[in-house]
Amino acid sequence: MTARIGVITFPGTLDDVDAARAVRYSGAEPVDLWHADADLKGVDAVIVPGGFSYGDYLRCGAIARFAPVMTPVLEAAGKGMPVLGICNGFQILCEAGLLPGALVRNDKLHFVCRDQWLRVENNTTAWTTRYDAGAEILIPLKSGEGGYMADQPTLDTLEGEGRVVVRYVGGNPNGSRNDIAGICSPNGRVVGLMPHPEHAIDALTGPSDDGLGMFYSALDALTAAIAS
Amino acid sequence: MARVVVDVMPKPEILDPQGQAVAGALPRLGFQGIREVRQGKHFELEVDDSVDDETLAKIAEGLLANPVIEDWTVRRIEQ
């Protein structure tokens, strides 16, 4: 039996279809989850995809964090279920308190849409074990509010504990502190990042297939858990 | 009924690129002497008299503002 990975759709989510496709490419089974669902349909992991949930009203992710489906997500994450937040999903996980910090308007105010080089700084999380430490990967970044902000003690903790998962290389696109593109929870099970690995799973449709490693990594983690 | 105003502002140490853009536009429009602009949000709530200050603080801190990046104030407006 293969792992089942849920992909949440909120009103305004855009990248749920690509995220489900990436899950399928990796060999896992994607399961559609709706924002109003009260349970996770027994999935083994959850992806909170990108887009503009609830129109980004109030703040990005501020309304989505209160959606019914987030209650079981928080509960499952607390028990160690792998959760990946991409772009708006990262913003939602920060608003929900699963990850520290917040994402703010890009420092130059422009919406950034480009293929972005990242360095994998932590290859021990549930979503990054398939990468070599220090590997540089090319995946799309497309966001207007992608500047990662946290106070200095939080940044020091993230850096000290190796919880910066991916970092921008070749220039900081949005004013993120410490060039941070993605971070993880203390146990490495919850990862959030602004760039979109689900858009880079096939050279035919993306700049590379470098993003696929995140989905393979999760499948590895889940398969190991099912086998043991 | 009472009117309550909640103002939400980016924390001083958080970069405010929107405010900077406004500040940058003013000289181009001929307005001189504006040193800095910071942009925030202003909420007006019509609340029953039964809603106490503690509840209003929870609303401000829990939803209207993100305390990681924003400061907030709550004030009741005399009517």
Interface residues (C-beta under 8 A of the other chain):
Chain A: L58 R59 A62 F66 C94 E95 P100 G101 A102 V104 R105 N106 D107 K108 L109 G147 M149 A150 D151 G175
Chain B: P10 E13 I14 L15 P17 Q18 A21 L63 L64 N66 V68 I69
